[in-house]
């Protein structure tokens, strides 16, 4: 582990932003292409919700003892029919949830809160944090709140990302049981095989298959709309559910049971965070166009079509999605649903890769292996550690929960918790970034938080049934990220105590010259002032210096990309010493040789074939007397030992790196 590993967070430099970053479509053709791409990425998760959302709200399934399998669902009456008012009430809840949460909250307000074109929980928190930090007299606790919320939200997003592939693939493959009940025993093995194959091909990148994602999802949403409209045509009275009085009636007549059912209704809006997280790839306009022109109408038609099916067939409905399709079309529908489920899973796993990369660059996670799978788009990355963790976890979820119904109980907690965190961060953006008055910000925030609290509290009853899983993932991820963050801060403080001011060191060099050898030595510096420990350690033991010495500090700004000449500053000191400060964004990858190559315009010439890079490798001792809890010290030490080697992280040539060991008590 090196000195710079505990510097200000780092990111890449000298690389152009990804294609979608801050991208404004130049013509209608490009706008259509980006909108199509948004279908295949941003709407994969919410687009597969019809496979299971309505089935969790209305069910006639019983176990062998004659008990209702889904206790909180609405069940048929004694004559096998469903109460029309109850069905219309649930459809009304679906309609207004999609309208208020997706259309109003995310598409109108949340998408406006972009951090230089990028979205996502961490990006949103960084947006708030940079504005708050600029205020004079800002308290440290106040600065930390948005970041801490974002870190816990990131943990919840990991939990959602683990559940989405499992529940999407399971619910798609469960169509086999509708087509041939005798083959029900094959559902789990097939789902596991699909998931394993899906994760194994991740290392090849998504560039080639990603090109067809949008077209597949175009067919998927069109199919959702068509089969839903055909069912509505047979029972058009379901369209009355657009009126909100049906939702009011439902709560008035079902009371506590109706409130608990919100825990299943929320399944229709899973994937909202993907819209925001993927804004940097497509821009807000293509995402809004894809939603309003196809996704929203298709989802409504399909949900209303499923509702019409319950009204017409009653207890005979076993799987409302697949029951919309007649016999000969069942197998093609199962294949299409499975493809859509895989695409939804791809969107979540790609998001997890990007989220992890952001967290690493901002200093909230240890270094990991980041493999770029495309030479054209730097946003297409693959992280083996995350990929195989997700594969094992998803397979374990399928084997443990066995059905999409059981997994649905675990789904809502992560989604609603993250929605609540986003609402609060948007409130802070309104106040601190947009300059809204307190009254105006509360007028937006209070209705949103009321919806979030209602959804979240209705899901708390599912904690014992599986909701504990995303919470556990969130807590573990939060503990890891805050431990790494705190450990880096404490270690940086200790490292700074051993530094020597530039003037003092250079004066000593002038008074007592050291032998100088040809070439350039690059020392990675954790701070932007003072001589780094690795340089002092080198002088102490080797008693020699290169003719040209570069003190390099790479500082991550809380923006996605730092570009232009202002991103690098070069200051010539004395006696052949130079201080280079590279300011970079959290969406970029570190590349030290490229940074040094850009220094030529500042009259600092570094010959790559005659350059030696010096890194510090610290051995952490947990016996120190710092205020950090012992379990955090042990966890931080474990993470540090298993983080990615700094040589690969900084793209340094391995044969030109010298590591100097240090022992530090934490």
N, C-alpha and C positions, 0 to 999 in steps of 0.2 A: 504494500500500500504506500502511496507516495504523498509527498507534501501537498501537491495540488489536489489530491483527492479530497482534501478537507478545506479547500479554498472556498471562495464564493462559488455557487453552483456554476457548472460549465455547460457549454453547448458548442455546436459546430460553428465554424467560421469559414467564410469564403465560398459557401455553397449557395446556389440560387434557391429561392423558395420553391416549394412544390407547385405543381401546375395549378392547383386550385386556390392557392393562397391569394386572398384579396382579388380573385379573378372576376373581372367584369366582362360578360359576354359581349363580343364585338358585333354580332349579328344574330338574327333569329335562328339560323342553323346551329350556331354554337350554343345558344340558349336552350334549344331543344335537346342537344346532345348532353348538356349538363343536367337538364331535368330528367332525362332518361337514366343518366348515371345515378342521380339521387334516388330513383326508384329501386335500383339494385343494391344500394348501400344504406342510405338513411332510413328507408322504410321497410327493410327486411324484417325487423322484429315486430313492429306494430302490424305489418301486413300478414303475419301468420297467426295473429291472435284469434281470427275467426275459427281456427281449428279447435279451440278449447274454451274460449271465453263464455259463449252462450251456453255451452254444455255444463259449465260449472254453476250456472244460475238456474237452469231448468233441467230437472232430471227425474226419471222414473225408475232408476236402477235400485234393486234391492239385493242384499246379500243372502246367503243360504238360510239364515235365521229369519228372513223376512223383514229386516230393518233397512231403512233407507241408507244407501251408500253415502250420499251427500246430504248430511243432516241439515245444512244451512240453505240448501237449494229449495226452490219452489217445486212442490210435487203435484201430480195430477189429483183431481177429485176422485170420489168413489166411483163415478161412472167412466173414469179413464180420460176425461177431458181436463184441460187446464182452464183455470179462471181467466177469461179474456182480459179483465182489468189488471190482473197480476202480470200477464205477459206484456200488455201495453205499458205498464209501469216500468218493467225492466228495460224494454226497448227505449222508453223515454230517458231513463237513466243513462243508457249507452249513448243516445244521441247528444244529450247535454254534457256528458263527460267529455266526449270527443270535441264538442264545440267549445266549451269553456277552457278545458285544459290544453288541448292541442292547438286549436285555432287562435284563441285569445291569448292564453298565457305564453305558449312557446313561439308560435309563428308571429305574433304581433309584438310582444315585449322581449322575450328572452333572446330571440335572434338579433335584436337590436344591440344587445350587450356583447359585441364582439371585441376581442382583444387583437387589434390590428388584423382583422379578418378571421381569426381563429376562435373556436368555441370549446366548450367542455368545462367541467367543474373546476379543475385546477386553473385553467385559463381565466375563468370568471373570477376566481379568488385572487389571482395575480392582478387582474384589472382593478379590483377593489383595493388590494394591498398597496399597489404603486401610488394610487391617488391618496390613500390615507397616510402613507409614509411621507408624502410631500407636505403634509400639513404641519405647521410648527407646533411643537408641544404634544405631538401624538404619543399616547401612552403605549408602552410595549404590549400590555394585555389586549388593548384595543386592536393593535396591529395583528395579533396572533389569532383572534377569533375567526376571521374569514378563512385563514389557512387551515386551522384545525378542523373547521366544518368541512372544507373541501377534501381534506385527507380522509375523514370518516366517510364522506360521500363517495370518494374513490374506492374505499373498501367495500361499500355497498354495491358499487358498480361492478366490482370484481365478482361479488356474490351473484348479481343478476347475470353477468356474463357466463358464469358457470351453469346457471339454471337454464338459460335460453336455449343452448344447443340440445340439452337433454330433453326439455319439455317439447320443443319444436319437432325434433326428430321422432320422439315417442308418439306424439299426437298424430303426426303424419302416417307413421307406420301402423298405428292402431286401426287404420282403415282396412287392413287385412282382415281383422276380426269381423268387420261389418260385411265384407265380401264373402269370407269363408270362415265362420266361427271355429271350424275344426283346426284352423291354422293359428289359433291364438297363441299357442305355446312358442311360436316362432318370432313373436313381436320383439321380445327383449334381445334375443341373439342378433336379429337383423339390425335393431337400433344400435347395439353395441358395435357391430361390424361397421356400420355407416360412420359412427362417431370416430372409431379408431382410424379408419381410412381417411376421414376428413382431416384429422390432426396430422397424420403422417405425410400428407401431401403439402402441408403448409410451408415446408422448407423450400419448395420450388417456386414460391411466390404466387400472387394472385393476378399478375398482369395479364396473362393469356386468358384465363377463365373469367377474369373480372370484366372483360369486354362484353361477355354475353349475359352478365348478371341483369343488366337493365332490361334486355329483351325478354328474358325469362320472367322477370317480375311484371313486365308489361302484359304478358300473356296471363300471368297469375291474377293480377288485379282485374283484367278484362273478364276472366272466367268467373271471379267472385261476383262481379256486377251482373253478368248474364244469368247465372244460376239463381242468384238472389232475386232478380227482377222476374224471372219465370215463376218463382214461388209466390211473390207478391201479387202477381197478376191473378192468381187463384184465390187470394184472400187479401184484397186491397185495403181492407179496414185497418190493417196494421199501421198504415201511414198516419193514422190519428195520433200515434205515439209521439209525433213531433211536438205536440202541445205539452208544456211542462206540468199541466194539472194532473196528468197521469202519474208522473213521478211523485207529486205531492200526495195524491190518493194512495199510492203504494206505501209510502211511509206512514200515512195516517192509519191505514188498515193493518199493516204488518208490524208496526212498532219495532221492538228490539230485533225481531227476526229480519225485518227489512233493513235495519241498520247493519246487521252482520253480513247481509248479502252484498253490501258495498265492497267487502273483501274479495268478492268474485267479479263484481262489475269493473273493478280497477284493472282487470286483465285486458280490457279492451284498449287501454291507453299505455300499455307497456311498450317501451321503445322511444318514449318522448325525448329522453336524453340523447338518443342517437341523432335526432334532428339537429340539436345544438352542437354536439361534438363533431359532426361531419360538415358543419358550415364552412370550415376552411377549405374543404375539398371542392365544394360546388358553389358556394355563395348563397346568400339568403334568398335571392330571387328565384333561382331554379328549384330550391327546396319548397318554396311557397307555391310555385306553379304546379309542381308534381302533386302536391297535396290537394290543391283546390280543383284541378282538372281531372284527376283520376283516383288518387288514393282515398280521399274522403268520400266521394260518391260511391266508390266500389265497396268500401267497408260498410257504409250505411245500408246499401242495397242488400249486401249479404246478411248482415245482422237482422234486418227487417224480414228478409226471406226466411231465415231460420225461425224467427218469431211466428211468421205465417204458417210454417210447417207444424209448429207446436199447436197452434190454434186448430188446424185442420186434422192432424193425425193424433194428437194427444199422447197418451202413454205409449203408443206404437213407435214413437221416435226414440231411437237408442243413441245415435250419434247425429246431432242436428246438421253438422256440416256435410258429412258423406251421404246422409239421407236425402239431401237436395239433388243428388245425382242418381240417375237410373242405372240399372245393371251394367249394360255394355260400356258405359263411360266410367265405371268405378275404377278400373285398373289404371287408365290414363290419368284420372284425378289423383290417385294415390302416388303415382310417379311424379306428377306436377307438384303436389303438396310436399313431397319429400325433397324435391329440388328447391322449392321455396324455403323449406326449413333449413337446408344446408346453406343457402344464401344468407338467411337471417343469422345463422351461426357464424358465417364468415364475417359478417358486419361486426358482430360482437367481439370476435377474437381479434380482428384487425384493430378495433377500437381499444382493446386491452393492450395490444402491442404499442400503439401510439401513446396511450395513457401512461404505461410503464416508462416509455422513453422520456416523456415529459417529466415524470416524477424523478427519474434519475438525473436529468439535466438540471432540475431545480434543487437537487440535493436532498430529496426526501426518500430515496431508495439507493442502495448500493449499486455499483456498476454491474451491468449485465451485458450479455453478448447481443449485439445488434447487427443483424445481417441485412444488407440492402439487396432486395430481390429485383430491383429495376435500376437501370442506368439512367433512365429518363425522369423518374419520379422518386424523389428522396423520401416521400411519405410512405412508400411501400416497403415495409420492413418486416423482419421475422426475428422473434426472440425465442430461442430454443427453451430456455428455462420456463418461461410463461406457457409456451405451447404444451410441453409435456406435463406440466402441473395441471393445466386445464384438461388435458386428455384423461389423466388418471382420475381427476375429480368428477368429470362428466360421466365416465363409465361407472364410477362408484355410485353416483346419484341414480343412474338408471337401474343398477342392480339393487340398490337399497329401497327406492321409492316404487319401482316397478310400473307405475302407471302415470299418465299425464295428470290425472286427477289428484294423486298424492303430491306430485311436484307443484301443482297449482297452489297448494296451501303454503308452500315455501316461497312462492314468487312475489306476492304482493308486498311483503314487508320491505324488501330491498327497494322496489320501485317507489313506494310511497315515501319512504324515508329520504330517498334522494330527491324526490320532488319537493319535499319540505325544505331541504337545505338550499335547493336552487331558488325557491321563493324568497328565502331570507337574504340570499346574496343579491338577488335582483332588487330587493328593497334597499340594500346598501348602495347599489349602483345608482338607483334613483336619487338617493340623498347625496352621495359623495361625488359621483361622476357626472350625473346629469343635472345636478343642482335643483332638484325638485324640492318644494316645500314639504314640511312634515305631513301636513294634511293631505296633499296630493299623493305622496308616497304611501301613506296609510290607506287611502281610498283604493289603491291598487292592491296593496299587500294583504289587507284584512280579508277580502273575499277569497283571495288565493289561498291564504293560510287556513281559512275555514274549510275549504275543500280538501286541502292536504291533511289536516287533522282528522277530518271525518274518514277519509280513506285509510289513513295510517292506524287510527284507533280501531277501526273495524277489522283490520288485519292482525291486531295484537292477540286476538283470540286464537289465531292459528300458529302461535309461537311453538306450542308443544307439538303440533302436528307436522312441523317442518319449517316453520318460520324462523326457528332458532338458527338454521343453517346460514342464511345470508347475514344475519346479525353476527354470528360467530366469525364468518369470513371478514366482515367489516371491522370487528374488534381486533382480530389478529393483524389485519393489514394496517389498521390505525396504530397499533402498538409497534409494529415494525417500522413504519414511516416516521412516527414521532421519536422513536429511539434513535434511528439513524440521524435524524435532524438534530436532536439534542446532543448526541454523541459527537457529531461533527463540530457543533458549536463549542463544546467543552474542549475538544482536542485542539481546535484552532486557537482557543485562548492559551492553552499550554504551549503550543508551538510559538505563539507570538511573544511569550515571555523570554524566549531564547534568542530572539532576533536582535540585530545590532543596527542602529540608524545608518543610513547610507553615508552621511558625511563622516561619521566616526570611523567606519570601516575603510573608506577610501583614503582618509588621512593616515590611517595606520599602514595601508598599502604603500603610500608615498614615502612614509618614514622608514619602513622596513620592507623593501621590495622583495617580492617572491619571484622565483624563476618562472618565466613565461614560455609556454610551448606554442607551436603553431596550431591554427585551427580555431574553431568556435565551440564554446561550451554553453549549452542552454540549460538553465536551472529553472524548474517549474516552481513558481512562487505562490504561496497561499494568500498573501496579501499584496497590496499595491504600493507598499512602502517598507523599507528595511530589508536587510539581507536575509534571505531564507535560510532555515536551519540546514538544509542539505548542502548549501554552499559553505557554511561555516564548518560543517562536518568534514567536507572535502578538504578545505584548507588545513584544518587541524591535523588530519591524518596523512594527506598526500603532500602538503606544503608546496603546492605548485598551482599555477593558474594558466588558462589559455590566453592567447593574445587578445581574443575577442570574447567577452562574456555577456550573455543575454539573460536577463531576469524576466521571465515570461509569466504574466498573470492573465488568466482567462476568466472573465467575469460574466455570468449570465444575467442579462436584464430580464425583467418580467414582461417581455414581449416575445411573440413567436419568432421573429426574424430580425436580426440587426444587420443592416446592409449599408453600404456607402463608405466613404472615406473616414467618417467620424467614428466608425466602429473600431479603428486601430489608432493607437497613439504610441509614438516612439520618442523616447527622451534619452539623449546622450548624456551620460554622467561623466566620469573622468576615468583615465587609465584603461580605456578600452571597454568600459562597462556601458551597457544599454538597458534601459527598462522599457519593456513592451507590454502594453495593456490592450487586450483584445476584448471588446464588449460584444456579446453574442446573444442570440435568442434561444428560448427553451425548446424550439422545434428542430434545432439543428444538431448536427453531430460534431464532436471535436476533431479537428485535424490540424495538429501543430505544424507539420511541415508546410502546409498550405498557408497558414498564418504567417510563417517566417518568409515565405516567398513573396507575400504581399508587402513585406516591409521594405522591399527594394526601392519603392517609390519614395521612401523616407530616408534614403541613403544608408540603409542598413543592409549590407549584402552578406548573405549566409550561404556558404558553399555546402550543399547537402552532403557531398562526399567527404567533407572534412569537418563534420559537426558531430559532437558527442552530447547526448542528452543525459542529464543527471536527475535521477528520481530518488526520493527517500522512501524506504520501506520500514514502517514502524511496527514494532512488536508491542502490542498493548498489554499492559499488566493491570488487572482489575483490583489490585490491592490499594489503590490510591484513596485519598480522603475527600474526594469531590462530593458534592451534594447529590449526584446521580445515584439512583437506587441500584443495588448490586445486580438485580436481575436485568436491568437495562445495560449495565456494563458488560455482563456476560453475553447478552444478545448482540450488543454492538460489536464486541470482539469477534463473535461467531460470524456475523455478517461481513465484517471487514476481512476476515481470513478467506471467505468464500466469494468475495466480489471479483469481478472480472479484472485481470491484470491491467495495470495502467498503460502498459506498452501498447496493447491492442486498442484500448479505449481512446488513446490520444493519436492513434495511427502513426506511432513512432516506428522507425525501422529497427527491428529487434537486435540487429548486429551492431547498433550504434548507441545502445542504452547501457548506462552504468547505474546500478542501484546501491545505495548506501543504507545500511541498517541502523535503526535507532530504537531504543527501548523507552517507552513512555508509560508512566503510571497514570491511569485514568481514575 
